[in-house]
Amino acid sequence: MNEILNASKAIEEQIKEDRHNLHRKPEVGFDLKETAAYVKKRLGEMGIEAKACGGPIDEKFRADFVKAGFPDMAESTGLVATIGKGEPCILLRADMDALPMPEAVGLVDFASEHPGVAHTCGHDAHTAMLLGAAKLLKERESELQGTVKLMFQTGEECGCGSRFMVEHGLLENPKVDAAFAIHINTQQELGTVRYTAGITSSAMDTYMVKIKGKGGHSSMPQDCIDPLMISSQLYTALNLLVCREVDPRETAPLTVGKCGGGTAANVIPDTADLAVSFRTFNRDVRNHLVKRVPEMIDHTIRMWRGDYEMLDFHTPSTFTDENLCTELAPFVAEIVGSDKLAEAPCQPTTEDFGYVTEKVPGMFVLLGVGKEGAAPMHNPNMYIDESALAYGSAIHANVAMEWLKKNQK
């Protein structure tokens, strides 16, 4: 058995304990004060200094997220730390935020203590695995032939937490040369690792529209501007967009997930709400839809004399560098076995690690922590087989050590 894996298994109970402590105190969004404090404390116990990376959130952006239904978030409490020194530098990433949803009662004996908030996407496991890797790497710091940078990010579920960290200097001082991230998958066989060379996940673009009309009595529509009729017209127009303006060989699912308003059958309301999102894998297709969706929103609403307010949010695709995959895959296989490592089709989900892979070569992998047919991510019954966590820590550590060794400058 690989020496790093043996060492990771030796600290398996600590990795689990970290996950349990994080799981009990889930936080949503960018401002994760309790979570960041816990991670900083644990790193400090290992002799690793963690620094803030993210900073204050722009006032308009902050207000937009409040309008979108998130809590008011003053800052991004992301953390960055380094182990080793000199060049080259590889970044290891874990996300820390939870989801605004409950978990099933009785699922685990370390349940969330924050009502309506739960780690149902496994970010508690990601953070615990990277803390485990930090310990393994710190104990072998004298063997590192370069620098390992640890990225503990906020707001992945918001679609742009990594962007704040990149803008705050994540990839500099020292300059990052490559990046690696693990995401668990509860519907993937325990201990297996899957990756996709090239486009790994879809881009996601979201538009939340409040249509402003003029309310009144349903018997006098001529004196009103009906926002519900406008929303109906816009719903239809947007759903025709993909089938008329996107190459049928491309995948670009567009969904109007919210549409409606009003209070009674005989009342034309003042406002109606519509929220649309689309996911794309082809950058040209995405660029076309990013241009056309706002045009259709604007023209359709104004055609019927309405007005509107609109919020838009954007997350790029995560791109896995093919050369880096070829380089790192053997280091992953050393931990899980070559029979457990395989390529897989790209994921229709969206992952904001894309803000990192836009700047540096990156690899994103899925670690199986369950089996086919298990409850999926973002489900109250989502369950993790924790025997996989030591493998995740070992993968992080082995990838970092071996890549630094191979890319000695």
VOZA-950799 format. One record per residue (C-alpha): x, y, z negated. Coordinates in steps of 0.05 Angstrom, whole numbers, padded with zeros to 5 digits, always signed. Each point is the difference from the previous one (the first is absolute). Layout:
# residues N
XYZ;...
END
This chain:
# residues 409
+00000+00000+00000;+00024+00070+00017;+00037+00033-00058;-00042+00064+00005;-00064-00041-00002;+00025-00038-00062;+00015+00067-00034;-00069+00026+00019;-00035-00061-00027;+00038+00011-00065;-00034+00068-00009;-00067-00023+00026;-00036+00013-00066;+00024+00071-00001;-00024+00011+00072;-00068-00027-00020;-00001+00043-00063;+00014+00062+00041;-00056-00017+00047;-00049-00011-00058;+00018+00066-00032;-00009+00037+00065;-00064-00038+00015;-00031+00023-00066;+00012+00074+00016;-00018+00010+00073;-00001+00070+00030;-00026+00027+00066;+00033+00046+00049;+00064+00040-00004;+00002+00024-00072;+00017-00065-00037;+00029+00026-00065;-00008-00063-00042;+00026-00046+00055;+00059+00044+00017;+00018+00007-00074;-00001-00075-00008;+00044-00012+00061;+00049+00054-00021;+00004-00030-00070;+00012-00070+00026;+00054+00023+00048;+00033+00039-00057;+00003-00063-00041;+00041-00030+00056;+00047+00059+00002;-00031+00028+00064;-00018+00074+00004;-00065+00014+00037;-00014+00068+00030;-00066+00032+00021;-00013+00000+00075;-00064+00028+00028;-00013+00066-00035;-00060+00048-00002;-00055-00012+00050;-00017+00055+00048;-00063+00038-00024;-00040-00012+00063;+00018-00073+00003;-00017-00007-00074;-00068+00033+00012;-00014-00044+00061;+00011-00064-00041;-00048+00026-00054;-00052+00012+00054;+00013-00070+00025;-00019-00028-00068;+00068-00009-00033;+00018+00028-00068;+00037+00066-00002;+00073-00017+00010;+00051+00054-00015;+00063-00038+00019;+00029-00064+00027;+00037-00037-00055;+00042-00044+00046;+00067-00024-00026;+00066-00015+00032;+00062-00033-00029;+00066-00027+00026;+00045-00059-00016;+00071-00004+00027;+00035+00055+00038;+00026+00020+00068;-00022-00021+00069;-00040-00032+00028;-00067+00008-00036;-00061-00044+00002;-00067+00020-00029;-00047-00048-00036;-00072+00023-00008;-00058-00015-00047;-00066+00037-00005;-00031+00013-00068;-00072+00026+00009;-00065-00037-00013;-00070+00004+00030;-00063+00035-00026;-00039-00065-00008;-00013-00052-00055;+00030-00069-00006;-00040-00063-00016;-00012-00010-00074;+00040-00056-00030;+00046-00008+00060;+00064+00012-00041;+00014+00009-00074;+00038+00065+00015;-00058+00037+00032;-00003+00073+00018;-00012+00046-00060;-00021+00057+00046;-00073-00008+00020;-00013+00001+00075;+00074-00004+00018;+00038-00065+00015;+00062-00027+00033;-00038-00038+00053;+00052+00009+00055;+00059-00028-00039;+00040+00063-00009;+00012-00020-00072;+00034-00062+00026;+00041+00040+00051;+00025+00046-00056;+00015-00059-00046;+00039-00036+00054;+00042+00061+00015;+00014+00010-00074;+00023-00073-00001;+00045+00013+00061;+00028+00062-00034;+00023-00043-00059;+00032-00052+00046;+00036+00054+00040;+00023+00040-00060;+00031-00062-00030;+00038-00010+00066;+00015+00074+00012;+00075-00013+00005;-00013-00048+00058;-00041+00050+00041;+00035+00025+00062;-00040+00064+00005;-00063+00030-00032;-00069-00028-00013;-00053+00053-00006;-00064-00018-00037;-00065+00033+00023;-00059-00002-00047;-00055+00036+00037;-00068+00029-00016;-00062+00009+00043;+00008-00057+00050;-00075-00010-00002;-00007+00074+00017;+00040-00013+00063;+00056+00050-00011;+00036-00011-00066;+00064-00021+00036;-00004+00063+00042;+00005+00044-00062;+00062-00038-00021;+00032+00005+00069;-00013+00075+00000;+00030+00004-00070;+00066-00029+00024;-00010-00075-00011;+00043-00019+00059;+00059+00046-00017;+00053+00003-00054;+00020-00053+00015;-00025-00006+00071;-00042-00063+00010;+00022-00045+00057;-00053-00055-00005;-00064-00013-00040;-00036-00062-00024;-00069-00011-00031;-00041-00059-00026;-00076-00002-00004;-00035-00060-00031;-00056-00036+00036;-00051-00041-00040;-00026-00035+00062;+00069-00025+00021;+00029-00066-00024;+00040+00006-00064;+00074+00013+00010;-00004+00013+00075;+00026+00064+00032;-00027+00030+00064;+00025+00059+00041;-00013+00032+00068;+00055+00028+00044;-00022+00066+00030;-00067+00032-00019;-00018-00033-00066;-00063+00037-00021;-00051+00047+00031;+00000+00075-00004;-00062+00028-00033;-00032+00068+00013;-00060+00024-00040;-00048+00059+00009;-00050+00019-00054;-00052+00049+00027;-00053+00041-00036;-00049+00023+00053;-00034+00066-00017;-00069+00012+00028;-00061+00040-00022;-00051-00037-00043;-00075+00008+00001;-00068-00032+00009;-00004-00060+00047;-00061+00031+00033;+00042+00059+00024;+00064-00029+00031;+00006+00060+00046;+00017+00042-00061;+00053-00049-00024;+00067-00028+00021;-00005-00074-00016;+00067-00027-00025;-00026-00072-00003;-00018+00002+00074;+00070+00029+00014;+00032-00056-00041;-00039-00052+00040;+00024+00030+00066;+00071+00003-00026;-00003-00072-00025;-00020-00024+00069;+00051+00042+00036;+00058-00022-00043;-00019-00074+00006;+00001+00007+00076;+00069+00032+00000;+00042-00063-00006;-00037-00041+00052;+00002+00058+00051;+00069+00031-00011;+00045-00055-00027;+00031-00055+00043;-00041-00064-00015;+00066-00037-00010;+00015+00043-00061;-00027-00007-00070;-00030+00063-00031;-00057-00014-00048;-00039+00063-00016;-00049+00000-00058;-00049+00052-00025;-00002-00024-00071;-00044+00055-00028;-00057+00036+00034;-00061+00033-00030;-00032+00049-00048;-00067+00028-00020;-00050-00014-00056;-00069-00010+00031;-00035-00019+00065;-00033+00068+00009;+00061+00043-00016;+00055+00019+00049;+00062+00008-00044;+00053+00054+00003;+00058-00049+00006;+00020-00071+00020;+00064-00039-00009;+00038-00043+00049;+00066-00036-00010;+00037-00034+00057;+00066-00037+00002;+00037-00038+00054;+00060-00046+00000;+00049-00007+00057;+00064-00037+00017;+00019+00036+00064;+00028+00070-00011;-00027+00027+00066;-00070-00025-00018;+00006+00032-00068;+00023+00067+00028;-00060+00000+00048;-00051-00015-00054;+00031+00050-00049;-00012+00052+00054;-00069-00024+00022;-00036-00015-00066;+00006+00072-00027;-00021+00026+00069;-00063-00043-00001;-00016+00019-00071;+00007+00074+00016;-00038-00001+00066;-00057-00045-00023;-00014+00040-00062;+00004+00068+00035;-00042-00025+00058;-00058-00004-00050;+00016+00067-00033;+00030-00032-00063;+00063+00016-00038;+00045-00045-00040;+00058-00011-00048;+00049-00055+00014;+00055-00036-00039;+00048-00045+00037;+00052-00049-00026;+00053-00038+00041;+00046-00059-00012;+00048-00026+00054;+00013-00073+00018;+00054-00036-00037;+00054-00020+00050;+00046-00058-00016;+00067+00006+00034;+00013-00062+00042;+00075+00001-00010;-00007+00009-00076;-00050-00058-00002;+00051-00044+00035;+00053+00023-00051;-00042-00007-00063;-00042-00062+00015;+00057-00049-00019;+00008+00036-00068;-00075-00010-00013;+00005-00073+00022;+00056-00011-00050;-00052+00012-00055;-00064-00032+00026;+00029-00051+00050;+00000+00006+00075;-00063-00042+00004;-00039+00052-00040;+00021+00060+00043;-00035+00015+00066;-00022+00056+00046;-00074+00018+00001;-00047+00045+00040;-00002+00073-00020;-00049+00019-00055;-00063+00042+00013;+00009+00031-00069;+00038+00066-00009;+00062+00008-00042;+00034+00067-00015;+00070-00031+00000;-00006+00026+00072;+00024+00069-00023;+00066-00033-00020;+00007-00043+00063;-00011+00061+00044;+00067+00026-00027;+00043-00062-00012;+00000-00073+00022;-00046-00040-00046;-00028-00069-00012;-00067-00014-00033;-00018-00071-00023;-00060-00034-00030;+00011-00048-00058;-00053-00054-00010;-00027-00002-00071;-00062-00043+00012;-00031-00041+00056;-00046+00005+00059;-00071+00014-00021;+00019+00034-00066;-00031+00067-00019;+00032+00054+00043;+00034+00064-00021;-00047+00057-00021;-00048-00052-00029;-00019-00002-00074;+00019-00074-00001;+00069+00010+00031;+00048-00047-00038;+00075-00008+00003;+00039-00064-00013;+00056+00030-00042;+00049-00055+00016;+00014+00039+00064;+00025+00062-00037;+00070-00026-00015;+00007-00016+00074;-00019+00072+00018;+00053+00028-00047;+00052-00048+00028;-00017+00018+00072;+00009+00074-00015;+00067-00011-00035;+00028-00050+00051;-00020+00042+00060;+00034+00061-00031;+00064-00034-00020;+00010-00039+00064;-00018+00058+00046;+00049+00045-00035;+00053-00053+00006;-00013-00009+00075;-00002+00074+00014;+00061+00022-00039;+00025+00068+00025;
END
